[in-house]
Structure formats: structure tokens, C-alpha cells
Amino acid sequence: MPKIVFLGAGSTVFAKDLLTDILTFPELADATIALHDINPDRLETTLKVGMGVAMSMGLNPTLEVHLDRRAALDGADYVIGMFQVGGYEPCTVTDFEVAKRFGLRQTIGDTLGIGGIMRALRTIPVYLDMRQDMAELCPDGLLLNYVNPMAMVTWAINRATAINTVGLCHSVQGTAAQLAEVIDVPLEEINYLCAGINHMAFYLRFERNGQNLYPQIQKVIDEGRIPDWNRVRFDVFQRLGYFVTESSEHFAEYVPWYIKRDRPDLIEHYNIPLDEYLRRCKVQIAGWEVAHQVIADPGAEIDQEALLKNLVAAGAIDQEIQYVRDFLTGADAGQRSREYGAYIIHAIETGQPRVIYGNVMNSGLIDNLPREACVEVPCLVDKNGIQPTQVGSLPPQLAALIQTNINVQSLTVEAALTGKREHIYHAALLDPHTAAELDPDQIYALVDAMIEAHGEWLPDFR
């Protein structure tokens, strides 16, 4: 049976979902799952959750816990990266609050923009440090990277290491499910082809029985049924002719059009939730505290509804509250998520072919994007591993827009791998949202302030 390592297993809810996914496959039920984190309390909580998941399914996998990363990686067949360097505090708060001092506002700040740049610069060194461990302890292991900023991190790993890796996200399959619901077509009847870069991939085909479903999406617009939380993406669809994978709040900060200091009407019109990632982090922390209290003393009488009020106080929306409630009651037991990780492991172990969307290097996959870029394309997975599909050329307007994000990614990776501070300035100067809000002197000052505020969380840049 394979050994599967979770790096960052203190992300309890996400770890639970991936563990459940793995154990729903009978062929993987006896796998060894090695849980690693630098936080012993979170690690212990995840272990107890994992044991509960296994018991509820009548299974007995081998669950290990490790504070030592090398011990976890020893002999691994699959390594799942799911950590966040610097966490909510101090680093995520720094990404948002320092930017605000310069008048630059963000929604998520984990993929592009100054927040995405800084997150990459503190994350890439961790993976580079890990490469020696993997080369020595599990040279043939497959790295499944869930860590954001996905494209930058995966790009840097592939450029600087020989680690066999693929970047994974749920935006392609997640958005397909959202579109299926809004046009009232069963997801299992929809066939689609999607390509681009992570968080900026587009559905080149979206069909049912060979019939184009884009007119159905246009009908949603014509009938005034655009969901309030999805206004940006429907606007992009109208202007570019293709629907993008990432959420409206994410996409709003990848372009210069929707978030402007002197246009508060745009924020209201497109319903853009500024500081959204800060809110989500607070909700996740509150959710973990709920889970920790329940798991720490399972025999105690606990008022779960009272605990859930902490989620409300943190700003949780109904969907998030229901997610935690299902977690506490076990209503989600045995339900497989939409994440690709377990499907990949199962396909490689059994040879049962599957198609997933992976983030890989553009070795002739998308003709009108740079070969050195990290792209998101369909991939066949079987015993031969992950085999990306050649897509050809994207529509020119899509390739042009995607290139604006690749510019930032390329320069950030260059900064991370060379240690040259000038490339951080260059990445920020070329970032679409940052450049739309700040002048060059302000951008330089912002970068300097960010580097100073992050302190030892960043390597030295010369």
C-alpha cells in the first residue's frame, strides 16, 4: 500500500476531506497516511479527526503523526503540500494591512497582486528547502501541490528542482458545478474543455450532447438571473466570450477594471467583497476552535449551537456554518469531495484512467503562451503517471489577458530563485491591479514596506 504524506496537516478540515476521499477507494483503504505539521495541537486534532473518519467507515489505515518533516517524507509515494507559510498572523494580515496604508485594497491576495507576490516569496523557499529531503528520502515520490499562489509555486518547483510535481486546484470542476446549477443542467451530462493558467483558465467548450451551452449562460444574463456573488465573471463572459474558472472576488484583483479607489460605485455594482480572505481566515480559525473543543473531550456535553455562534461572530456565511455543522454531526461522513488528489493516487495505483485538470509546465501544450509558464490543462492519469494534453492555441483575447498575469508570475519566480530585489519591484510594477491604483514611486515604497514588515519570513534580497 502507498505511503501518502500530508504536509500542513494542521489544516484540519481540508485534511479531513482529503483523507475521506482517499479512504472511499477500497484499494487505498490500507494506505499509510503520514500527517505532518509544525503545530502539535493542530496535528493532534487532525489525527483524532482522521481516526474518527476511519472508524465511521469501518476502516483501519495506518495513521502517523510527525513534527519532523524528514520522518514524514521517508519512503513516501505521494506528498500532498497543503501548508500556508506565515499563516493568518502575522503574514496574511501584513499582506493586507501594509497594502492598505498605500491605498491598495485586495479581496483574496493569495494568487496575484502584492499579496500573491509576497506569499510566493515566503513559500517558494520552503519547497526549495524540502527538495533535498525528497531527493534523499523519496526521490520517486509525486508532489501534489495545493499551496497558493499555485502557478508561481509550481513554476518555481519545476524550474529549480527535479521533484515530480503537479499543481492542483478545485476551480475548474467547482465552477463547472456552479454553472450547471445556474443553467439547470445536470453536471454529469456536461462535457467541457478548459485551459489557461490557474485561476484564469477559460472553458473553451461547455457542451451537452454536443450542443453548446454558452447560449444558456447568456440566457441567465438576459433574464437578469446573475447571482449577486458572481457579477464580475458574468461581465467578463460578456466581454471576452468565454467563462473563466476562478470566482468573481478572485478575478476582480487579477485585472485593472473592477477595484478602483476613486470608483466606489464599481465595488457596489459588482458586489466585490474587499478583505474577503481576512474574513475567511477568521472563520477558518473559529471553525478549527469549534472542532478542537469538541474533539478534545468527546464525552463532554457540548452546546454545539453555542460554539457555532463563534462562527457567526467571525463573519461566517450560511454555507460555511452548514459546512462546520456537517463536520460536527458527521453528516458528511464518507462523501467524496471534488478535489483531484485522491483520484490521481487511485489512478496511478490501479491503472484506472481518469482525466483531471493539473498545473504543469507549458511544454508545447498551449501554443500562444510562453513555454516556460505554468499552465492549467486537462491531464490523463493512469499507471504512466500524469500526462498533460496538448490544447493548441487559445483565442487571442484570452491569451493576451492571461499574459498580463504570467508577466507577474515570471518575475516573482525570478526574484525567488535569484534573490534579486529588483525583480520584486518589476513584478509589482507589472501587476494589473497594483499598477491601476499606484504610481511607480508608490509601488517601490510598497514593496520596501512589505519586505520590512515580513522580516524573517522572507530570505534576504539584494
C-alpha positions in Angstrom: 0.0 0.0 0.0 1.3 3.5 -0.7 2.6 6.0 1.8 0.8 9.3 1.5 2.2 12.4 3.3 0.1 15.4 4.3 2.4 18.4 4.7 0.4 21.0 6.6 -2.0 18.5 8.1 -2.9 21.1 10.8 -5.4 22.4 8.2 -7.8 20.0 9.8 -10.9 20.4 7.7 -9.1 20.2 4.4 -7.0 17.2 5.7 -10.3 15.5 6.7 -11.7 16.0 3.2 -8.6 14.6 1.5 -8.4 11.7 4.0 -12.0 10.8 3.4 -11.5 11.0 -0.4 -8.6 8.5 -0.1 -10.4 6.1 2.1 -13.5 5.9 -0.1 -11.4 4.0 -2.5 -11.2 0.3 -1.3 -7.8 -0.1 -3.0 -6.4 2.7 -0.8 -8.1 1.8 2.5 -4.9 0.2 3.9 -2.6 3.1 2.9 -0.2 4.7 5.4 -1.1 8.3 5.9 1.7 10.4 7.5 0.4 13.7 8.9 3.0 16.4 9.3 2.7 19.9 10.8 4.8 22.3 12.9 1.9 22.9 15.3 1.5 19.9 17.7 -2.0 20.9 18.9 -3.4 21.1 15.3 -1.6 17.9 14.4 -3.2 16.1 17.3 -6.6 17.4 16.4 -6.3 16.2 12.8 -5.1 12.8 14.0 -8.2 12.4 16.1 -10.4 13.6 13.3 -8.7 11.1 10.9 -9.2 8.3 13.4 -12.9 9.2 13.6 -13.3 9.3 9.8 -11.7 5.8 9.5 -13.8 4.3 12.3 -17.0 5.7 10.8 -16.1 4.0 7.6 -15.1 0.7 9.3 -11.5 1.0 8.1 -8.1 0.8 9.8 -5.5 2.7 7.8 -2.1 3.4 9.3 -2.1 7.0 10.6 1.2 8.5 11.6 1.9 12.0 13.1 5.2 13.8 12.6 6.6 17.1 13.7 9.8 16.1 11.9 9.3 16.6 8.2 12.1 14.2 7.2 10.5 11.4 9.2 7.2 12.0 7.5 8.8 12.1 4.0 10.8 8.9 4.5 9.7 6.4 1.8 6.7 8.5 0.6 5.0 7.6 -2.6 2.8 10.8 -2.6 3.4 14.1 -0.9 0.5 16.5 -0.6 1.5 20.1 0.1 -1.3 22.0 1.9 0.5 24.4 4.2 0.4 28.2 4.5 3.7 29.8 5.3 3.2 32.6 7.9 -0.5 31.8 8.4 -3.1 34.3 9.1 -0.9 36.1 11.6 1.5 37.6 11.0 1.8 37.2 7.3 -1.6 37.4 5.7 -2.6 40.3 7.9 0.6 42.0 6.8 -0.2 41.4 3.1 -3.5 43.3 3.5 -2.7 45.9 6.1 0.5 47.3 4.7 -1.1 47.5 1.2 -4.0 49.5 2.7 -1.6 52.1 4.0 -0.8 52.8 0.4 -4.4 52.8 -0.7 -4.2 49.4 -2.3 -7.2 47.2 -1.5 -7.4 43.4 -2.1 -10.0 40.7 -1.9 -8.1 37.4 -1.6 -4.4 38.4 -2.2 -3.1 34.8 -2.5 -2.6 34.4 -6.3 -1.5 37.7 -7.8 -1.1 41.3 -6.7 1.2 42.4 -3.9 -0.4 39.8 -1.6 0.3 36.9 -4.1 3.8 38.1 -4.8 4.7 38.2 -1.1 3.1 34.9 -0.4 5.1 33.3 -3.2 8.4 34.8 -1.9 7.9 33.3 1.6 6.5 29.9 0.3 9.0 29.0 -2.5 12.0 28.8 -0.1 10.2 26.2 2.0 9.7 24.0 -1.1 13.3 24.6 -2.2 14.5 23.5 1.3 12.3 20.4 1.0 13.7 19.3 -2.3 16.8 17.9 -0.6 14.7 15.9 1.8 12.6 14.4 -1.0 15.7 13.7 -3.2 17.2 11.7 -0.4 14.1 10.1 1.2 11.5 9.7 -1.6 13.1 10.5 -4.9 10.3 8.9 -6.9 7.5 10.5 -4.8 4.9 12.6 -6.6 4.3 16.0 -5.1 0.6 17.1 -5.3 0.8 20.9 -4.6 -2.3 22.6 -3.2 -0.3 25.6 -2.0 -1.0 29.1 -3.4 0.0 31.0 -5.3 -0.4 27.9 -7.4 1.2 28.9 -10.7 4.2 30.7 -9.1 4.9 28.0 -6.6 4.6 25.1 -9.1 6.6 27.1 -11.7 9.4 27.6 -9.2 9.4 23.9 -8.1 9.7 22.8 -11.7 12.3 25.2 -12.7 14.6 24.7 -9.6 14.1 21.1 -8.7 13.7 17.6 -10.2 10.7 16.9 -8.0 7.9 15.2 -9.9 5.0 17.6 -9.3 1.6 18.8 -10.3 -0.4 21.7 -9.0 -4.0 21.1 -8.0 -7.0 23.3 -7.6 -10.8 22.9 -7.5 -11.7 25.9 -9.5 -12.3 24.1 -12.9 -14.6 21.4 -11.6 -16.1 23.7 -8.9 -17.1 26.4 -11.4 -18.5 23.8 -13.8 -20.7 22.6 -11.0 -21.8 26.2 -10.3 -22.6 26.8 -14.0 -24.5 23.5 -14.2 -26.7 24.6 -11.3 -27.4 28.1 -12.7 -28.4 26.8 -16.1 -30.2 23.8 -14.6 -28.4 21.1 -16.4 -27.1 18.0 -14.6 -23.3 18.3 -14.2 -22.8 14.6 -15.2 -24.3 15.4 -18.6 -21.9 18.3 -19.3 -18.7 17.9 -21.3 -16.1 20.7 -21.2 -12.6 21.6 -22.3 -10.8 24.2 -20.2 -7.4 25.7 -20.5 -5.3 28.7 -19.4 -3.4 29.3 -16.1 -4.6 28.6 -12.6 -7.4 30.9 -11.6 -7.5 32.3 -15.1 -8.5 29.3 -17.2 -11.5 29.5 -19.6 -14.0 26.9 -20.8 -13.2 26.6 -24.5 -16.1 24.2 -24.8 -19.0 23.8 -22.5 -21.5 21.3 -24.0 -24.3 18.8 -23.5 -24.6 16.0 -26.0 -22.5 18.1 -28.5 -24.7 21.2 -28.0 -23.1 24.4 -27.0 -24.4 25.5 -23.6 -23.0 29.1 -23.8 -26.4 30.3 -25.1 -27.9 29.0 -21.8 -25.4 31.1 -19.8 -26.2 34.1 -22.0 -29.9 33.5 -21.2 -29.1 33.8 -17.5 -27.8 37.3 -18.2 -30.7 38.2 -20.5 -33.2 37.2 -17.8 -31.5 39.1 -15.0 -30.6 35.9 -13.1 -26.9 36.6 -12.5 -26.1 35.6 -8.9 -25.1 38.6 -6.8 -21.8 36.9 -5.8 -20.9 36.2 -9.5 -21.3 39.6 -11.2 -17.6 40.0 -12.3 -17.3 36.7 -14.1 -20.6 37.2 -16.0 -19.3 40.6 -17.1 -16.1 39.1 -18.3 -18.1 36.4 -20.2 -20.0 39.1 -22.0 -16.8 41.0 -23.0 -14.5 38.1 -23.9 -17.0 35.4 -25.0 -15.7 32.7 -22.6 -16.4 31.9 -19.0 -13.5 32.0 -16.5 -12.9 29.4 -13.8 -12.0 31.5 -10.8 -14.5 33.2 -8.6 -15.6 36.8 -9.1 -13.8 38.1 -5.9 -10.6 36.4 -7.0 -10.8 37.6 -10.6 -11.6 41.2 -9.7 -8.0 41.6 -8.5 -6.3 40.0 -11.5 -7.3 42.8 -13.8 -7.3 46.7 -13.6 -11.0 47.2 -14.2 -13.1 46.5 -11.1 -11.4 47.8 -7.9 -10.6 51.5 -8.1 -10.1 54.0 -5.2 -12.0 56.7 -7.0 -14.9 54.5 -8.1 -16.7 53.1 -5.1 -19.7 52.6 -7.3 -17.8 49.8 -9.1 -17.3 47.9 -5.8 -21.0 48.2 -5.1 -22.2 47.4 -8.7 -20.0 44.3 -9.0 -20.6 43.3 -5.3 -16.9 42.9 -4.6 -16.1 41.8 -1.0 -12.9 43.7 -0.1 -10.7 42.0 2.6 -12.6 38.8 1.9 -9.6 36.5 2.6 -9.2 38.1 6.1 -12.8 37.2 6.8 -12.4 33.6 5.6 -9.3 33.2 7.7 -11.1 34.3 10.8 -13.9 31.9 10.0 -11.5 29.0 9.5 -9.8 29.8 12.8 -13.1 29.9 14.6 -14.1 26.6 12.9 -10.9 24.9 14.0 -11.6 26.1 17.6 -15.0 24.5 17.4 -13.7 21.2 16.1 -10.8 21.3 18.7 -13.2 21.8 21.6 -15.5 19.0 20.5 -12.7 16.5 19.8 -10.6 17.4 22.9 -13.3 16.0 25.2 -15.7 13.8 23.2 -17.6 12.6 26.2 -18.5 16.0 27.5 -21.8 17.7 27.0 -21.1 20.5 24.5 -23.6 23.0 23.2 -22.7 22.9 19.5 -25.0 25.7 18.6 -23.3 28.0 21.2 -20.0 27.1 19.6 -21.3 27.9 16.2 -22.1 31.4 17.3 -18.4 32.0 17.3 -18.5 31.4 13.6 -21.2 34.0 13.2 -19.2 36.4 15.2 -16.3 35.8 12.8 -18.5 36.7 9.8 -19.4 33.2 8.6 -22.0 32.9 5.9 -24.7 30.3 5.9 -22.8 27.9 3.7 -19.7 28.0 6.0 -21.8 27.4 9.1 -23.5 24.4 7.5 -20.2 23.0 6.5 -18.9 23.1 10.1 -22.3 21.7 11.3 -22.0 18.8 8.9 -18.4 18.3 10.1 -19.5 18.1 13.8 -22.5 15.9 13.2 -20.8 13.5 10.7 -23.4 14.3 8.1 -20.6 14.5 5.5 -19.1 11.1 6.5 -17.9 9.1 3.5 -18.8 11.8 1.0 -16.1 12.3 -1.6 -15.1 15.9 -2.4 -14.3 17.4 -5.8 -10.6 17.6 -5.0 -8.4 15.7 -7.5 -5.7 14.4 -5.1 -7.3 11.0 -4.2 -8.4 10.4 -7.9 -4.8 10.8 -9.0 -3.4 8.4 -6.4 -6.1 5.9 -7.2 -5.5 6.1 -10.9 -1.7 5.6 -10.6 -2.0 2.8 -8.1 -4.8 0.9 -10.0 -4.3 1.9 -13.6 -7.9 3.1 -13.9 -7.6 6.1 -16.2 -9.0 9.5 -15.2 -8.9 13.0 -16.5 -8.0 15.8 -14.1 -7.0 19.4 -14.6 -3.5 20.0 -13.5 -1.0 22.8 -13.3 2.1 21.8 -15.3 4.8 23.4 -17.3 3.8 24.5 -20.8 5.9 22.1 -22.9 4.1 22.8 -26.1 0.6 22.4 -24.5 -0.8 25.9 -25.2 0.8 27.3 -28.4 0.3 31.1 -27.7 1.5 31.1 -24.1 5.2 31.1 -23.1 6.8 27.6 -23.0 8.3 28.3 -19.6 5.0 29.2 -18.0 2.9 27.1 -15.7 -0.4 26.3 -17.4 -3.6 24.5 -16.3 -4.8 21.9 -18.8 -6.6 18.5 -18.9 -4.3 15.6 -18.0 -4.7 11.9 -18.4 -3.7 9.9 -15.3 -3.0 6.2 -15.2 -0.1 3.9 -14.2 2.1 6.0 -16.5 1.5 9.0 -14.2 0.2 12.4 -15.2 0.1 13.0 -18.9 -0.9 16.6 -19.9 -3.0 17.2 -23.0 -2.0 19.5 -25.9 -4.7 22.1 -26.3 -3.3 24.2 -29.2 -3.9 28.0 -29.3 -6.3 29.9 -27.1 -8.5 32.6 -28.6 -6.2 35.7 -28.9 -8.1 37.8 -26.4 -7.7 35.1 -23.7 -4.0 34.6 -24.4 -3.4 38.4 -24.2 -5.2 38.7 -20.9 -3.5 35.6 -19.4 -0.1 37.0 -20.5 -0.6 40.0 -18.1 -0.7 37.6 -15.2 2.1 35.4 -16.5 4.4 38.5 -16.5 3.9 38.9 -12.8 4.4 35.2 -12.1 7.6 35.1 -14.2 9.2 38.0 -12.4 8.2 36.8 -8.9 9.7 33.4 -9.6 12.8 35.1 -10.9 13.1 37.1 -7.7 12.6 34.0 -5.6 15.2 32.0 -7.4 17.9 34.7 -7.9 17.4 36.7 -4.7 17.3 39.9 -6.7 15.1 42.6 -5.1 14.8 44.5 -8.4 12.6 41.7 -9.8 10.1 42.1 -6.9 9.7 45.8 -8.0 9.3 44.6 -11.6 6.6 42.1 -10.7 4.7 44.7 -8.7 5.1 47.3 -11.4 3.5 44.9 -14.0 0.7 43.7 -11.7 -2.5 44.8 -13.4 -4.4 45.8 -10.2 -1.4 47.4 -8.4 -0.5 49.4 -11.5 -4.1 50.6 -11.8 -4.0 52.0 -8.3 -0.5 53.2 -7.6 2.3 55.2 -9.4 5.8 53.8 -9.7 7.2 55.6 -6.6 4.3 54.3 -4.5 4.9 50.8 -5.8 8.5 50.8 -4.9 7.7 52.2 -1.5 5.0 49.5 -1.0 7.5 46.7 -1.9 10.1 48.1 0.5 7.4 48.3 3.3 6.3 44.8 2.6 9.8 43.4 2.8 10.5 45.2 6.0 7.2 44.1 7.6 7.7 40.5 6.7 11.1 40.5 8.3 12.5 36.9 8.9 9.6 35.4 7.0 11.5 36.3 3.8 15.0 35.5 2.7 17.4 38.3 2.1 17.0 40.1 -1.2 20.0 42.0 -2.6 
